[in-house]
Amino acid sequence: MLVFISLGLLNPRLKPLKTLQSTLYNLKHTKPMSQSTSIPKKQLRVRDHGFDNYMEIEKKTRKVLKFQSLILSQYNQTLPISRLDNLAGRLGFKQFEAGAFILKFPHVFEVYEHPVQRVLYCRLTRKAVNQIMQEKEALLAQIPDAVTRLRKLIMMSNEGRLRLEHVRIARYEFGLPDDFEYSVVLKYPQFFRLVDASETRNKYIEVVDRDRRLTVCAIEKVREREYREKGMDAEDVRFKFMVNFPPGFKIGKYYRIAVWKWQRVPYWSPYEDISGYDLRSIEAQKRMEKRAVATIHELLSLTVEKKITMERIAHFRMAMNLPNKLKGFLLQHQGIFYVSTRGNHGKLHTVFLREAYRKGELVEPNGLYLARRKLCELVLSSSRKANMDRGLVHYRGDREDDEMERFRRDCSEDGFEGGKEGKDGEREDDLNLELSCDAGSDFTDEDDDVDGIEKAEKAQLNG
């Protein structure tokens, strides 16, 4: 037998044996081609520097907002520099770090000397005050739109209700005021109902009536526009999502085929009740997977800036049938969403809707977004421009004094004064300043010099 095999290997005419061995080897070590219509789950994360740079600016803006809240919570909206390190410690700043941070943003914070006490104080500049007033006016002007967004958000839940605490955590993203429980929920009883759950002792917001006109998703409007403008095939556009991969994302042949098949998979609307469907089949699982993509897409479309942190999306995971491994699921669809880890040392993950942004700006901006972007412009402004503005603009006008007094009155009515946190209103400050006179007085030594010069000139003329 061994002689036969050796002779067979030495005989050049017996080539089929060698061909059979190579065929068996290829069958053993070659992966079978996937016939699934789902996109591969394990995808390499590709960074988009446009969104990452956006979050770097957002990181600075977030710290500036914390300092603004701290200053507005003090008496007369001024903060002595001597107490800056003690009060800024609760914001996460180390010793001697808060003063250097304030000096980086001269368009937002102004350091001045008290005319009587000769003590350095910090307050907001005129531009920062105007930006806060503009954002407040824009927030109040879009309350009707915020009511509609909240109705659509609750209608996407399985039971038609959401926890009040979960909505309160994400109120900034959805353009809701801090007191939305009273100014929105209880003010519109024809739309919302506030109930107490006896089993969990939690408050829930329920929608009173499910309006059929609000069940149209944002992606459906985009598909209709694509169909009318580009004249695409109706079957290709019917369940399609706008896909725009980040730069450097490698798209292979089979991946492109998988995306094309996935785009044609039908799914249930996020506003549709699926409690009566059988979800055990493979086709039902594919529909539920694509429905989760549509739900997150609609959730991002309801936000003001078309972005929200992944941790806040996770609060609605049980109520909206979202997957458990949310980060891996979002990375599976990098052409629709972008997950940025910048902005908070990688602790938070911000999810962007890619189709809503172009060159770092919203394609369809709103008033509240533009008012918030004014603060980013002040943060990015240089100190040289701030010095020029101080030299050209007269800050001590009577009209501006009236505006500042009105702003302080509004802040005191909103709860800034009396030791409350300015932005969130959730923590109280036990530290109160004991000032013997008004720290925000506009009377300075320069005014004394001007009066002395005018008197000297009048004396020369009389003489």
MARMIRO-833275 format. One record per residue (C-alpha): residue in three letters; z, y, x; residue number from 1. Coordinates in steps of 0.001 Angstrom, whole numbers, plus 500000, padded with zeros to 6 digits. Layout:
// residues N
> ALA,Z,Y,X,NUM .
...
This chain:
// residues 463
> MET,500000,500000,500000,1 .
> LEU,500831,502365,502817,2 .
> VAL,497608,501440,504546,3 .
> PHE,495643,502247,501377,4 .
> ILE,497250,505656,501020,5 .
> SER,496691,506509,504664,6 .
> LEU,493083,505443,504442,7 .
> GLY,492666,507468,501291,8 .
> LEU,494027,510588,502978,9 .
> LEU,491774,510089,505988,10 .
> ASN,488687,509532,503836,11 .
> PRO,487010,512924,503169,12 .
> ARG,485312,511570,500081,13 .
> LEU,488604,511312,498170,14 .
> LYS,488888,515056,497298,15 .
> PRO,489986,514606,493648,16 .
> LEU,493435,513509,494843,17 .
> LYS,493966,516806,496657,18 .
> THR,492681,518756,493655,19 .
> LEU,495121,516926,491389,20 .
> GLN,498050,517746,493652,21 .
> SER,497186,521471,493710,22 .
> THR,496795,521495,489950,23 .
> LEU,500222,519938,489430,24 .
> TYR,501747,522474,491842,25 .
> ASN,500205,525428,489958,26 .
> LEU,501389,524124,486620,27 .
> LYS,504902,523788,487966,28 .
> HIS,505208,527255,489576,29 .
> THR,503134,529408,487211,30 .
> LYS,504886,531243,484342,31 .
> PRO,503307,530748,480944,32 .
> MET,501698,533807,479357,33 .
> SER,503823,535349,476630,34 .
> GLN,502268,535455,473195,35 .
> SER,505071,537595,471711,36 .
> THR,504425,540979,470133,37 .
> SER,507715,542416,471454,38 .
> ILE,507917,544632,474533,39 .
> PRO,509576,542997,477594,40 .
> LYS,513283,543707,477555,41 .
> LYS,513894,544063,481304,42 .
> GLN,512241,547310,482351,43 .
> LEU,512742,549307,485529,44 .
> ARG,514178,552722,484801,45 .
> VAL,511849,555533,485902,46 .
> ARG,513319,559016,486239,47 .
> ASP,511705,562071,484707,48 .
> HIS,512741,565051,486831,49 .
> GLY,511871,567516,484065,50 .
> PHE,514626,566171,481797,51 .
> ASP,517029,565663,484713,52 .
> ASN,516651,569297,485774,53 .
> TYR,517273,570302,482164,54 .
> MET,520574,568414,482283,55 .
> GLU,521574,570046,485574,56 .
> ILE,521379,573420,483835,57 .
> GLU,523220,571931,480866,58 .
> LYS,526050,570871,483177,59 .
> LYS,526602,574465,484302,60 .
> THR,526313,575747,480750,61 .
> ARG,528926,573276,479534,62 .
> LYS,531462,574549,482079,63 .
> VAL,530641,578147,481190,64 .
> LEU,531289,577389,477513,65 .
> LYS,534717,575983,478394,66 .
> PHE,535576,579162,480300,67 .
> GLN,534345,581301,477424,68 .
> SER,536596,579401,475034,69 .
> LEU,539521,579905,477398,70 .
> ILE,538946,583672,477663,71 .
> LEU,538383,584120,473927,72 .
> SER,541625,582268,473175,73 .
> GLN,543675,584823,475129,74 .
> TYR,545167,588042,473852,75 .
> ASN,542541,590782,473625,76 .
> GLN,539955,588308,475040,77 .
> THR,540949,589085,478643,78 .
> LEU,542421,586810,481297,79 .
> PRO,544403,587911,484377,80 .
> ILE,543067,586488,487613,81 .
> SER,546602,585577,488721,82 .
> ARG,546839,583009,485916,83 .
> LEU,543285,581765,486230,84 .
> ASP,544043,578665,488306,85 .
> ASN,546922,577582,486066,86 .
> LEU,544908,577894,482862,87 .
> ALA,541677,576493,484336,88 .
> GLY,543456,573347,485475,89 .
> ARG,543252,571960,481965,90 .
> LEU,539451,572302,482155,91 .
> GLY,539251,570004,485162,92 .
> PHE,539031,572649,487907,93 .
> LYS,540931,572303,491165,94 .
> GLN,542991,575040,492783,95 .
> PHE,540996,578110,493904,96 .
> GLU,537871,576604,492348,97 .
> ALA,537904,578588,489105,98 .
> GLY,537629,581987,490801,99 .
> ALA,534605,580927,492842,100 .
> PHE,533007,579525,489688,101 .
> ILE,533383,582815,487807,102 .
> LEU,531816,584812,490629,103 .
> LYS,528719,582587,490476,104 .
> PHE,527805,583905,487010,105 .
> PRO,528093,587711,487021,106 .
> HIS,525952,588009,483877,107 .
> VAL,528547,586024,481892,108 .
> PHE,531926,586964,483417,109 .
> GLU,533064,590379,484569,110 .
> VAL,536014,590980,486918,111 .
> TYR,537585,594445,486662,112 .
> GLU,540776,596222,487637,113 .
> HIS,543228,597375,484993,114 .
> PRO,543486,601197,485121,115 .
> VAL,547292,601240,484778,116 .
> GLN,548633,597915,485992,117 .
> ARG,546217,597711,488958,118 .
> VAL,545759,594007,488245,119 .
> LEU,542441,592152,488257,120 .
> TYR,541310,590824,484887,121 .
> CYS,538353,588718,483763,122 .
> ARG,536412,589189,480545,123 .
> LEU,532989,588450,479107,124 .
> THR,530106,590786,479837,125 .
> ARG,528217,592659,477164,126 .
> LYS,525297,590232,477398,127 .
> ALA,527588,587235,476935,128 .
> VAL,529222,588847,473896,129 .
> ASN,525826,589574,472363,130 .
> GLN,524755,585978,472983,131 .
> ILE,527858,584637,471204,132 .
> MET,527265,586941,468232,133 .
> GLN,523593,585962,468095,134 .
> GLU,524429,582255,468153,135 .
> LYS,527013,582752,465418,136 .
> GLU,524504,584580,463223,137 .
> ALA,521867,581894,463839,138 .
> LEU,524407,579185,462970,139 .
> LEU,525265,580842,459661,140 .
> ALA,521601,581489,458848,141 .
> GLN,520634,577819,459168,142 .
> ILE,523458,576424,457001,143 .
> PRO,520963,575324,454257,144 .
> ASP,519000,573371,456857,145 .
> ALA,522223,571862,458172,146 .
> VAL,523081,570688,454649,147 .
> THR,519709,568933,454434,148 .
> ARG,520191,567344,457859,149 .
> LEU,523630,566047,456888,150 .
> ARG,522257,564578,453638,151 .
> LYS,519498,562749,455507,152 .
> LEU,521978,561531,458126,153 .
> ILE,524269,559997,455493,154 .
> MET,521328,558503,453587,155 .
> MET,520370,556481,456685,156 .
> SER,523699,554595,456568,157 .
> ASN,523996,551220,454903,158 .
> GLU,526606,552190,452301,159 .
> GLY,525618,555840,451856,160 .
> ARG,528689,557183,453647,161 .
> LEU,529849,558103,457173,162 .
> ARG,533239,558701,458719,163 .
> LEU,534230,562335,458783,164 .
> GLU,535535,562017,462340,165 .
> HIS,532205,560677,463643,166 .
> VAL,530317,563581,462099,167 .
> ARG,532881,566059,463456,168 .
> ILE,532358,564766,467004,169 .
> ALA,528584,565317,466732,170 .
> ARG,528706,568582,464757,171 .
> TYR,527390,570686,467668,172 .
> GLU,524220,568590,467968,173 .
> PHE,523490,568699,464227,174 .
> GLY,524080,572453,463930,175 .
> LEU,527214,572204,461781,176 .
> PRO,529981,574839,462015,177 .
> ASP,533447,573929,463237,178 .
> ASP,534855,574129,459696,179 .
> PHE,531973,572151,458143,180 .
> GLU,534458,570089,456127,181 .
> TYR,535140,573171,454011,182 .
> SER,532045,575339,454526,183 .
> VAL,529545,572513,453981,184 .
> VAL,531050,569343,452499,185 .
> LEU,533459,570849,449961,186 .
> LYS,531261,573875,449313,187 .
> TYR,528388,571725,448015,188 .
> PRO,529967,569160,445644,189 .
> GLN,526542,568472,444127,190 .
> PHE,525471,566877,447427,191 .
> PHE,528626,565497,449107,192 .
> ARG,531827,563760,448140,193 .
> LEU,534877,563470,450423,194 .
> VAL,536804,560233,449846,195 .
> ASP,539811,558556,451482,196 .
> ALA,539528,554893,452379,197 .
> SER,542713,553111,451353,198 .
> GLU,542190,550172,453731,199 .
> THR,541651,552223,456914,200 .
> ARG,543173,555626,455975,201 .
> ASN,540018,557376,457155,202 .
> LYS,538058,560096,455421,203 .
> TYR,534432,559417,454574,204 .
> ILE,531582,561681,453519,205 .
> GLU,529499,560185,450743,206 .
> VAL,526191,561412,449421,207 .
> VAL,526215,562037,445680,208 .
> ASP,522525,561543,444932,209 .
> ARG,519803,559938,447061,210 .
> ASP,516926,562356,446775,211 .
> ARG,513595,560554,447195,212 .
> ARG,512020,563675,448684,213 .
> LEU,514356,563475,451683,214 .
> THR,513398,559892,452574,215 .
> VAL,510282,560997,454483,216 .
> CYS,510804,560456,458217,217 .
> ALA,509705,562906,460886,218 .
> ILE,507460,560289,462497,219 .
> GLU,505547,559909,459233,220 .
> LYS,504644,563604,459311,221 .
> VAL,503480,563226,462913,222 .
> ARG,501301,560248,461955,223 .
> GLU,499733,562186,459111,224 .
> ARG,498936,565073,461461,225 .
> GLU,497436,562687,464015,226 .
> TYR,495327,561034,461332,227 .
> ARG,493986,564335,459989,228 .
> GLU,493351,566032,463339,229 .
> LYS,492056,563157,465451,230 .
> GLY,490563,560982,462712,231 .
> MET,492126,557750,463995,232 .
> ASP,491958,554434,462199,233 .
> ALA,494482,554229,459383,234 .
> GLU,495554,550720,460364,235 .
> ASP,496330,551835,463925,236 .
> VAL,498293,554933,462852,237 .
> ARG,500229,553375,459987,238 .
> PHE,503193,552061,462056,239 .
> LYS,502498,553861,465332,240 .
> PHE,504978,555812,467463,241 .
> MET,503993,558553,469882,242 .
> VAL,504279,556974,473344,243 .
> ASN,504331,559123,476486,244 .
> PHE,505552,557286,479568,245 .
> PRO,507267,559191,482403,246 .
> PRO,505354,559918,485613,247 .
> GLY,505325,556932,487941,248 .
> PHE,505809,554334,485207,249 .
> LYS,503660,551306,486038,250 .
> ILE,501750,549970,483042,251 .
> GLY,500297,546516,483605,252 .
> LYS,497599,544783,481626,253 .
> TYR,499884,542474,479660,254 .
> TYR,502429,545236,479094,255 .
> ARG,499711,547401,477597,256 .
> ILE,498705,544541,475291,257 .
> ALA,502342,544011,474253,258 .
> VAL,502723,547726,473416,259 .
> TRP,499487,547663,471410,260 .
> LYS,500703,544667,469395,261 .
> TRP,504136,546210,468894,262 .
> GLN,502601,549419,467534,263 .
> ARG,500960,547417,464705,264 .
> VAL,504149,545573,463665,265 .
> PRO,505338,546760,460207,266 .
> TYR,508974,547727,459668,267 .
> TRP,511354,548965,457004,268 .
> SER,512110,552668,456724,269 .
> PRO,515533,553873,457994,270 .
> TYR,516229,555204,454484,271 .
> GLU,515357,551883,452793,272 .
> ASP,518091,549564,451518,273 .
> ILE,517744,546198,453279,274 .
> SER,520842,544505,451874,275 .
> GLY,518751,542216,449662,276 .
> TYR,516341,541002,452385,277 .
> ASP,516538,537727,454285,278 .
> LEU,516846,538707,457952,279 .
> ARG,516962,535217,459490,280 .
> SER,513252,534794,460188,281 .
> ILE,511525,535841,463413,282 .
> GLU,509303,538295,461552,283 .
> ALA,512375,539927,459994,284 .
> GLN,513987,540282,463436,285 .
> LYS,510868,542023,464750,286 .
> ARG,510964,544408,461818,287 .
> MET,514647,545135,462357,288 .
> GLU,514017,545851,466040,289 .
> LYS,511339,548380,465212,290 .
> ARG,513472,549795,462411,291 .
> ALA,516209,550503,464978,292 .
> VAL,513664,552480,467031,293 .
> ALA,512708,554442,463909,294 .
> THR,516390,555083,463103,295 .
> ILE,517164,556518,466561,296 .
> HIS,513929,558529,466398,297 .
> GLU,514940,560018,463054,298 .
> LEU,518499,560641,464310,299 .
> LEU,517163,562655,467250,300 .
> SER,514760,564524,464966,301 .
> LEU,517719,565713,462861,302 .
> THR,519457,567334,465853,303 .
> VAL,518967,570974,466760,304 .
> GLU,517789,570382,470340,305 .
> LYS,516258,566906,469763,306 .
> LYS,518817,565331,472089,307 .
> ILE,522220,563711,471771,308 .
> THR,524502,561660,473971,309 .
> MET,524248,557900,473715,310 .
> GLU,528010,557650,473234,311 .
> ARG,527729,559666,470015,312 .
> ILE,524848,557531,468787,313 .
> ALA,527136,554524,469290,314 .
> HIS,529509,555943,466662,315 .
> PHE,526823,555319,464029,316 .
> ARG,525897,551863,465365,317 .
> MET,527689,549813,462694,318 .
> ALA,526691,552102,459833,319 .
> MET,522967,552106,460759,320 .
> ASN,522420,548545,462103,321 .
> LEU,521762,549620,465678,322 .
> PRO,521824,547053,468531,323 .
> ASN,525000,546417,470509,324 .
> LYS,523445,546926,473957,325 .
> LEU,522168,550392,473196,326 .
> LYS,521299,551488,476731,327 .
> GLY,519115,548465,477455,328 .
> PHE,517438,548878,474101,329 .
> LEU,516564,552523,474825,330 .
> LEU,515279,551683,478303,331 .
> GLN,513007,549123,476683,332 .
> HIS,511205,552025,474957,333 .
> GLN,510920,554600,477757,334 .
> GLY,507715,555980,476306,335 .
> ILE,509572,557201,473188,336 .
> PHE,513033,558078,474533,337 .
> TYR,514404,559216,477859,338 .
> VAL,517965,558477,478955,339 .
> SER,519349,560940,481507,340 .
> THR,522525,560255,483458,341 .
> ARG,522703,563751,484933,342 .
> GLY,525135,566404,483801,343 .
> ASN,528530,564687,483928,344 .
> HIS,528664,562540,487092,345 .
> GLY,526943,559670,485299,346 .
> LYS,529705,559292,482704,347 .
> LEU,527543,560454,479801,348 .
> HIS,524015,559378,478917,349 .
> THR,521886,561976,477147,350 .
> VAL,519004,560664,475045,351 .
> PHE,515933,562889,474660,352 .
> LEU,513064,562547,472215,353 .
> ARG,510100,562720,474579,354 .
> GLU,507490,563900,472083,355 .
> ALA,509635,566915,471093,356 .
> TYR,509556,568443,474599,357 .
> ARG,506781,569891,476699,358 .
> LYS,507365,571450,480129,359 .
> GLY,511123,571552,479626,360 .
> GLU,511019,573403,476295,361 .
> LEU,511013,572363,472659,362 .
> VAL,507566,572201,471095,363 .
> GLU,508933,573571,467794,364 .
> PRO,511981,575735,468651,365 .
> ASN,514415,576996,466011,366 .
> GLY,516653,580060,465897,367 .
> LEU,519832,578258,466926,368 .
> TYR,518091,576621,469887,369 .
> LEU,516746,579972,471083,370 .
> ALA,520194,581562,470788,371 .
> ARG,521720,578790,472886,372 .
> ARG,518968,579094,475486,373 .
> LYS,519949,582742,475986,374 .
> LEU,523159,581511,477600,375 .
> CYS,521132,579327,479973,376 .
> GLU,519114,582389,480954,377 .
> LEU,522316,584291,481730,378 .
> VAL,523609,581382,483789,379 .
> LEU,520409,581202,485836,380 .
> SER,520195,584960,486420,381 .
> SER,520877,586084,489988,382 .
> SER,523756,588290,491102,383 .
> ARG,521337,590914,492490,384 .
> LYS,519939,591471,489014,385 .
> ALA,523477,591771,487665,386 .
> ASN,524284,594563,490130,387 .
> MET,521113,596414,489108,388 .
> ASP,522034,596088,485442,389 .
> ARG,525502,597503,486087,390 .
> GLY,523939,600474,487835,391 .
> LEU,521361,601204,485139,392 .
> VAL,523225,600375,481944,393 .
> HIS,526211,602391,480732,394 .
> TYR,528737,599896,479399,395 .
> ARG,531318,602406,478170,396 .
> GLY,529498,603931,475189,397 .
> ASP,531220,604651,471919,398 .
> ARG,528793,602466,470041,399 .
> GLU,529501,599521,472319,400 .
> ASP,533225,600087,471917,401 .
> ASP,532809,599737,468164,402 .
> GLU,530795,596547,468663,403 .
> MET,533451,595113,470970,404 .
> GLU,536194,595955,468496,405 .
> ARG,534217,594302,465713,406 .
> PHE,533664,591236,467903,407 .
> ARG,537380,590953,468659,408 .
> ARG,538166,591295,464979,409 .
> ASP,535721,588495,464182,410 .
> CYS,537224,586309,466894,411 .
> SER,540725,586869,465554,412 .
> GLU,539541,585940,462056,413 .
> ASP,537909,582758,463386,414 .
> GLY,541130,581702,465066,415 .
> PHE,540504,582718,468687,416 .
> GLU,543550,584950,468804,417 .
> GLY,547017,583540,468617,418 .
> GLY,546572,580873,471270,419 .
> LYS,543854,578693,469718,420 .
> GLU,541009,577163,471663,421 .
> GLY,537880,579256,471106,422 .
> LYS,535063,576760,470771,423 .
> ASP,536593,573605,469375,424 .
> GLY,539731,574931,467719,425 .
> GLU,541476,571593,468298,426 .
> ARG,544114,572467,470902,427 .
> GLU,546747,575185,470920,428 .
> ASP,547682,577306,473889,429 .
> ASP,551399,577983,474350,430 .
> LEU,550791,580620,476994,431 .
> ASN,550650,584215,475758,432 .
> LEU,550149,587269,477888,433 .
> GLU,552852,589984,477880,434 .
> LEU,550923,593172,478462,435 .
> SER,552606,596523,478290,436 .
> CYS,549348,598278,477345,437 .
> ASP,545822,597525,476271,438 .
> ALA,544087,595507,479026,439 .
> GLY,540678,596126,477523,440 .
> SER,540819,599891,477775,441 .
> ASP,537596,601553,478896,442 .
> PHE,539381,604464,480599,443 .
> THR,538984,604272,484386,444 .
> ASP,539610,606383,487461,445 .
> GLU,535944,607312,487508,446 .
> ASP,536482,609238,484271,447 .
> ASP,539291,611226,485996,448 .
> ASP,536919,612187,488809,449 .
> VAL,534234,613286,486378,450 .
> ASP,536689,615463,484413,451 .
> GLY,537954,617071,487637,452 .
> ILE,534421,617902,488771,453 .
> GLU,533580,619478,485384,454 .
> LYS,536723,621637,485487,455 .
> ALA,535936,622812,489030,456 .
> GLU,532388,623773,488021,457 .
> LYS,533648,625732,484985,458 .
> ALA,536175,627594,487219,459 .
> GLN,533416,628630,489639,460 .
> LEU,531250,629899,486804,461 .
> ASN,534101,631919,485318,462 .
> GLY,534985,633325,488715,463 .
